[in-house]
Amino acid sequence: MPVRPATAADLSRLAAVEALGDALFETVFGPLDWPAPLSGEERAAEPGFVLVVGEPVVGFAHVLELGGGWHLEQIAVDPAHGRRGLGSALLDGVCREVASRGGRAVTLRTFADVAWNAPFYARHGFVELEAEPEWMGPLREAEERIGLMRLGGRVAMVREC
């Protein structure tokens, strides 16, 4: 399935795909009490871009333009379509899009010890940042507010594009 920019018709599916992906975290953390996913319309209204895969959408990547750089805010694949390379294709699509917009790298924040988080990203060229950029402070604070830190270690990572 090719990765492509999201259209207005795709946006209504994003929150459902994310909720399905989030359900996998219950197998690691137990019942979740974090906020519901943003709507696709909310994501599309933020500075950056949204890429999708599938028709109807079965996966997406949302990248924010923050602090003069590019940040992967969310990537999600419907688990019924998992283990088929769609997450990898989305990551490659993100790097292509970032490069086409003049960017040289993309960052993210993720769980350090969840198999489909930091270890997955490391296999795809992301490396842990030694020091987080100052502009990441609000992202870290938002994670603290919604309780992500109490679930496990978080890391900031970067991939050159």
C-alpha positions as CSV (number, residue, x, y, z in Angstrom):
1,M,0.0,0.0,0.0
2,P,1.5,3.4,-1.0
3,V,2.0,6.2,1.6
4,R,0.3,9.4,0.5
5,P,-0.7,12.8,1.9
6,A,-4.0,12.7,3.8
7,T,-7.1,14.1,2.1
8,A,-10.1,15.7,3.8
9,A,-11.9,12.4,3.2
10,D,-9.3,10.4,5.1
11,L,-9.4,12.6,8.3
12,S,-12.5,11.0,9.8
13,R,-10.7,7.7,10.1
14,L,-7.6,8.8,12.0
15,A,-8.9,8.8,15.5
16,A,-10.3,5.3,15.1
17,V,-7.0,3.9,13.8
18,E,-5.2,5.6,16.7
19,A,-7.6,4.1,19.3
20,L,-7.1,0.6,17.9
21,G,-3.3,1.1,18.1
22,D,-3.5,2.5,21.6
23,A,-5.4,-0.6,22.7
24,L,-2.2,-2.5,22.3
25,F,-0.7,-0.5,25.1
26,E,-3.2,-2.1,27.5
27,T,-1.3,-5.4,27.0
28,V,1.8,-3.7,28.6
29,F,0.3,-1.1,31.0
30,G,-3.2,-2.4,31.8
31,P,-6.2,-0.2,31.5
32,L,-5.4,3.2,30.0
33,D,-6.5,6.5,31.3
34,W,-4.9,8.9,28.8
35,P,-6.9,11.3,26.7
36,A,-8.9,10.1,23.6
37,P,-7.1,10.6,20.3
38,L,-7.3,13.9,18.5
39,S,-9.6,14.0,15.5
40,G,-8.1,14.0,12.0
41,E,-9.4,17.5,11.5
42,E,-7.6,18.7,14.6
43,R,-4.4,17.0,13.4
44,A,-4.6,18.5,9.9
45,A,-5.1,22.0,11.4
46,E,-1.8,21.9,13.2
47,P,1.4,23.1,11.4
48,G,3.0,20.1,9.7
49,F,1.5,17.3,7.7
50,V,-0.3,14.0,7.9
51,L,0.5,10.9,5.7
52,V,-1.8,7.9,5.4
53,V,-1.7,4.4,4.1
54,G,-4.7,2.4,2.9
55,E,-8.1,3.2,1.4
56,P,-9.8,3.3,3.7
57,V,-7.0,4.5,6.0
58,V,-5.4,1.8,8.1
59,G,-2.4,3.8,9.3
60,F,-1.1,7.3,9.5
61,A,1.8,9.5,10.6
62,H,1.3,13.0,12.0
63,V,4.4,15.3,11.8
64,L,4.5,18.7,13.5
65,E,6.7,21.6,12.4
66,L,8.1,22.8,15.8
67,G,10.9,25.0,16.8
68,G,12.2,25.1,13.2
69,G,12.3,21.3,13.0
70,W,10.1,18.3,12.3
71,H,8.6,16.1,15.0
72,L,6.7,12.8,14.6
73,E,3.8,13.5,17.0
74,Q,2.0,10.2,16.2
75,I,2.2,7.1,14.1
76,A,-0.5,4.5,14.3
77,V,-1.4,1.4,12.3
78,D,-4.6,-0.6,12.8
79,P,-3.4,-3.8,14.5
80,A,-5.5,-5.9,12.1
81,H,-3.0,-4.6,9.4
82,G,0.1,-4.8,11.6
83,R,3.3,-6.7,10.8
84,R,3.1,-5.9,7.1
85,G,5.6,-3.1,6.9
86,L,3.1,-0.3,7.0
87,G,4.7,1.4,10.0
88,S,8.1,1.2,8.2
89,A,6.6,2.6,5.0
90,L,5.1,5.5,7.0
91,L,8.5,6.3,8.6
92,D,10.2,6.3,5.2
93,G,7.4,8.5,3.8
94,V,7.9,10.9,6.7
95,C,11.6,11.2,6.0
96,R,10.9,11.8,2.2
97,E,8.3,14.4,3.0
98,V,10.6,16.2,5.6
99,A,13.4,16.2,3.1
100,S,11.1,17.6,0.4
101,R,10.3,20.5,2.7
102,G,13.9,21.3,3.3
103,G,14.3,19.4,6.6
104,R,17.3,17.2,7.5
105,A,15.9,15.2,10.4
106,V,12.8,14.2,12.3
107,T,12.5,13.8,16.0
108,L,10.0,11.9,18.3
109,R,9.4,11.0,21.9
110,T,8.4,7.5,22.8
111,F,8.5,4.7,25.4
112,A,12.0,3.4,25.9
113,D,11.1,-0.2,26.7
114,V,8.0,-1.0,24.7
115,A,9.0,-3.3,21.8
116,W,7.0,-1.4,19.1
117,N,8.3,2.0,20.4
118,A,12.0,2.9,20.9
119,P,13.4,-0.5,19.7
120,F,11.2,-0.3,16.5
121,Y,12.4,3.2,15.8
122,A,16.0,2.3,16.5
123,R,15.7,-0.5,13.8
124,H,14.6,2.3,11.4
125,G,17.5,4.6,11.9
126,F,16.4,6.7,14.9
127,V,19.0,7.3,17.7
128,E,18.4,8.5,21.2
129,L,19.2,12.2,21.7
130,E,21.9,12.9,24.3
131,A,20.2,16.2,25.1
132,E,16.7,17.2,24.2
133,P,16.3,20.5,22.3
134,E,14.8,23.3,24.4
135,W,11.7,23.4,22.1
136,M,10.8,19.8,23.3
137,G,10.1,21.1,26.9
138,P,6.4,21.7,26.3
139,L,6.1,18.2,24.7
140,R,7.7,16.6,27.8
141,E,5.5,18.7,30.1
142,A,2.3,17.6,28.2
143,E,3.4,13.9,28.6
144,E,3.8,14.5,32.3
145,R,0.4,16.1,32.6
146,I,-1.4,13.2,31.0
147,G,0.6,10.6,33.1
148,L,2.8,9.0,30.4
149,M,5.9,9.3,32.6
150,R,4.4,7.0,35.3
151,L,4.0,4.2,32.8
152,G,7.7,3.9,31.9
153,G,10.8,5.6,30.7
154,R,10.5,8.0,27.8
155,V,13.2,8.9,25.3
156,A,13.7,11.5,22.6
157,M,15.0,10.2,19.3
158,V,16.1,11.6,16.0
159,R,16.5,10.2,12.5
160,E,18.4,12.0,9.7
161,C,16.5,12.2,6.5
